[in-house]
Amino acid sequence: MKLVKDYSDYLRIERAMSQNTVASYCSDVEKFLKFFKAPAELLSAEDVSEYLASRPRLSRRSQARLLSSLRSFFGWMVMEGMIKDNPCDRVDMPKLGRYLPEVLSEEEVFAMMDSVDLSTWQGLRDRAILEVLYGCGVRVSEAVGLKMSALYLKEGFIRVVGKGDKERLVPVNDMAKEALEAYFEVRPVPYDQVSDDLVFLNRFGRQLSRQSVFKMIKTQALLADVRKEISPHTFRHSFATHLVEHGADLRVVQEMLGHESITTTEIYTHLESSTWHKVILEHHPRR
């Protein structure tokens, strides 16, 4: 569909969005257009509302994400002069409560680290991945895309390419450095020149997928008897929360995580307060 292809080019080139974000937005738009099988310029606010209503199983957060995709698409059409008004402007955004992500305790993080079998090369790699996800607070896409040429272990930094291809320097702690160095001793032979510069490889010497990391974390959670619903992003949330709990300045945490807005980082102060809120209620004399 040429219209979606042009929109994709706009997101990728002019908005500098990541490949994953572009794919997600375009997938939402394609499904929406296929649902009505009508030219996009003829679709109205009522059509958008009808489409959202046709997906009752979606959570409010998922509906909000879908509406954001459609609003962006129609906003681009307005900008290109294809339509006069954005129909999504007349559709109410689902009301969302404050989202507090699942967070591991420090003990649970350590238990998952210790659950990895270090007698195999895969185990050494997986331990290094966990140490980087937690010790550096990176996204899973940033971890699997991490390059050998972006490591400055002697200086104690790694260079991370985040959302919108924005680069940032992230400190590396001793545990992560040691785990990486142990993995490098058994790292598979890279498949080609491109793979040669990638840190984390699969058994074929190619780039490790995000799905593989997700599956590995689920396995280690079971082995460590961690019963929370977690993903690779849980380590990033946990790391940031533990930093704030230990007194780290919120602006420093914002810069390390690569958040554009301090508002995004402020969620970790809410997580910290929810912890002491629970403790107080559990030990309240009027409980």
C-alpha positions in Angstrom: 0.0 0.0 0.0 1.8 3.1 -1.3 0.0 5.5 1.2 1.4 3.5 4.2 4.8 3.2 2.5 5.0 7.0 2.2 3.9 7.4 5.8 6.5 4.9 6.8 9.2 7.0 5.0 8.0 10.1 6.8 8.3 8.4 10.2 11.7 6.9 9.5 13.3 9.9 7.7 11.7 13.1 9.0 10.6 11.9 12.5 13.7 9.7 12.9 11.7 7.0 14.7 13.1 3.6 15.4 12.5 0.7 13.1 10.3 -1.0 15.7 8.2 2.1 16.3 7.7 2.7 12.6 6.7 -1.0 12.1 4.2 -0.8 15.0 2.6 2.5 13.8 2.3 1.2 10.2 0.9 -2.1 11.3 -1.9 -0.3 13.2 -2.7 1.9 10.2 -2.8 -1.0 7.7 -5.2 -3.1 9.9 -7.4 0.0 10.2 -7.5 0.7 6.5 -8.2 -3.0 5.7 -11.0 -3.1 8.1 -13.0 -0.4 6.2 -11.6 -1.1 2.7 -12.2 2.6 1.8 -9.9 5.4 0.9 -8.3 6.9 4.0 -9.4 10.5 3.1 -13.1 9.4 3.3 -12.8 7.9 6.8 -14.3 9.9 9.7 -14.2 10.2 13.5 -17.2 7.9 13.7 -15.2 5.3 11.7 -12.3 5.6 14.2 -14.7 5.2 17.1 -16.3 2.2 15.4 -12.9 0.6 14.9 -11.9 1.0 18.5 -15.3 -0.4 19.6 -14.7 -3.5 17.4 -11.7 -4.4 19.6 -13.3 -4.8 23.1 -10.5 -7.1 24.2 -7.9 -4.4 24.0 -6.9 -2.8 27.2 -7.3 0.9 27.6 -3.6 1.4 27.3 -3.6 -0.6 24.0 -6.5 1.4 22.7 -4.7 4.6 23.6 -1.6 3.4 21.7 -3.8 2.4 18.7 -5.5 5.8 18.7 -2.1 7.5 18.9 -1.0 5.6 15.8 -4.1 6.7 13.8 -3.8 10.3 15.0 -0.2 10.4 13.8 -1.2 8.9 10.4 -4.1 11.3 9.9 -1.9 14.2 11.1 0.6 13.4 8.4 -2.3 13.4 5.8 -3.3 16.8 7.0 0.3 18.0 6.7 0.5 16.6 3.2 -2.7 18.4 2.2 -4.7 15.1 1.6 -7.4 16.0 4.1 -8.4 19.2 6.0 -9.0 17.9 9.5 -7.7 15.0 11.6 -10.7 12.8 12.5 -8.9 11.5 15.6 -9.1 15.0 17.1 -12.8 14.4 17.7 -12.3 11.0 19.4 -11.7 10.9 23.2 -8.5 9.3 24.3 -9.2 6.4 26.8 -8.6 7.5 30.4 -5.6 5.8 31.8 -4.5 5.5 35.4 -0.9 6.0 36.4 1.0 3.0 35.0 3.4 1.5 37.5 5.5 -1.2 35.9 6.5 -4.5 37.6 9.7 -4.1 39.6 12.1 -6.8 40.9 13.6 -6.5 44.4 17.4 -6.4 44.6 17.2 -9.9 46.0 15.2 -11.1 43.0 17.6 -9.6 40.6 20.6 -11.3 42.3 18.7 -14.6 42.4 18.1 -14.4 38.6 21.8 -13.6 38.0 22.9 -16.5 40.2 20.5 -18.9 38.4 22.4 -18.8 35.1 24.5 -21.8 34.4 28.0 -20.4 33.7 29.5 -23.8 32.6 28.3 -23.1 29.0 29.1 -20.3 26.5 25.3 -19.6 26.3 25.2 -19.2 30.0 28.1 -16.8 30.0 26.4 -14.8 27.3 23.1 -14.8 29.1 24.7 -13.6 32.3 26.4 -10.8 30.4 23.0 -9.8 28.9 21.3 -9.7 32.3 24.2 -7.7 33.8 24.0 -5.1 30.9 20.2 -4.9 31.0 20.2 -4.3 34.8 23.6 -2.7 35.4 23.3 -0.2 32.5 19.5 0.2 32.4 19.3 -0.3 28.6 16.4 -1.3 26.5 16.4 -4.8 25.0 16.7 -3.4 21.5 19.7 -1.4 22.7 21.3 -4.5 24.2 20.9 -6.8 21.2 22.1 -3.9 18.9 25.1 -3.2 21.1 28.4 -3.0 19.1 31.9 -4.0 20.0 33.1 -0.7 18.7 30.8 1.1 21.2 32.4 -0.5 24.3 34.9 1.5 26.3 35.3 -0.9 29.2 38.6 0.4 30.4 37.0 3.9 30.6 33.9 2.4 32.2 31.4 3.4 29.5 29.4 2.0 26.6 27.8 4.0 23.8 24.2 3.2 23.3 22.0 4.0 20.3 18.5 4.6 21.6 15.1 5.8 20.2 15.4 8.1 17.2 19.0 6.9 16.7 20.0 9.2 19.6 23.3 8.2 21.2 24.2 8.4 24.9 27.1 7.3 27.1 26.2 4.9 29.9 28.4 3.9 32.8 29.3 0.3 33.2 29.8 -1.2 36.6 32.4 -3.8 37.5 29.9 -6.8 37.5 28.8 -6.0 34.0 32.4 -5.6 32.8 33.5 -8.9 34.3 30.5 -10.7 32.8 31.2 -9.2 29.3 34.9 -10.1 29.5 34.0 -13.7 30.5 31.6 -14.0 27.6 34.2 -12.6 25.1 36.5 -15.5 25.9 33.8 -17.9 24.5 32.0 -15.7 22.0 31.0 -17.5 18.8 32.7 -16.9 15.6 30.8 -14.1 13.8 28.9 -15.1 10.7 30.0 -12.1 8.7 31.6 -8.6 8.9 28.4 -7.1 10.2 28.0 -9.7 12.9 31.7 -9.2 13.9 30.9 -5.8 15.4 27.8 -7.1 17.4 28.4 -8.0 21.1 25.7 -10.6 21.6 25.5 -13.4 19.0 23.4 -16.6 18.7 24.9 -20.0 18.0 25.1 -19.3 14.3 27.2 -16.2 14.9 24.4 -13.8 14.0 22.7 -11.1 15.9 20.6 -12.3 18.9 16.9 -11.5 18.6 14.8 -9.7 21.2 12.5 -12.7 21.3 15.5 -14.9 22.4 16.3 -12.5 25.2 12.6 -12.5 26.3 12.5 -16.3 26.3 15.8 -16.5 28.3 14.5 -14.2 30.9 11.4 -16.2 31.4 13.5 -19.3 31.8 15.8 -17.7 34.4 12.8 -16.3 36.3 11.4 -19.9 36.7 14.8 -21.2 37.8 15.2 -18.4 40.3 11.6 -18.9 41.6 10.7 -15.3 40.6 6.9 -15.5 40.2 6.3 -12.0 38.8 5.3 -11.3 35.2 8.5 -9.9 33.9 10.2 -9.0 30.6 13.6 -7.6 29.6 12.2 -4.1 30.3 11.6 -5.1 33.9 15.4 -5.0 34.5 15.5 -1.4 33.2 12.6 -0.4 35.5 14.2 -2.2 38.5 17.5 -0.6 37.9 16.1 2.9 37.8 13.9 2.3 40.8 16.8 1.0 42.9 18.9 4.0 41.8 16.2 6.4 43.1 15.8 4.3 46.3 19.5 4.7 46.9 19.4 8.5 46.5 20.4 9.0 42.9 19.4 12.4 41.4 16.4 12.1 39.1 18.1 14.2 36.4 21.1 11.8 36.3 18.7 8.8 36.0 16.9 10.6 33.2 20.1 11.1 31.3 21.3 7.6 31.8 18.0 6.1 30.6 17.7 8.4 27.7 14.3 9.8 28.6 13.5 13.0 26.7 11.2 14.2 29.5 11.8 14.2 33.2 8.1 13.3 33.6 8.9 9.8 32.2 11.6 9.4 34.8 9.4 10.6 37.7 7.5 7.4 37.6 10.3 5.8 39.6 9.6 8.2 42.5 6.0 6.9 42.4 7.4 3.3 42.5 9.6 4.2 45.5 6.7 5.8 47.3 4.4 2.8 46.6 7.0 0.6 48.4 7.0 2.6 51.6 3.3 3.2 51.4 2.8 -0.6 51.4 5.3 -1.0 54.3 3.5 1.6 56.4 0.1 0.1 55.9 1.4 -3.4 56.7 2.8 -2.2 60.1 0.1 0.5 60.8 -1.1 0.3 64.5 -4.7 0.7 63.3 -4.4 -2.1 60.7 
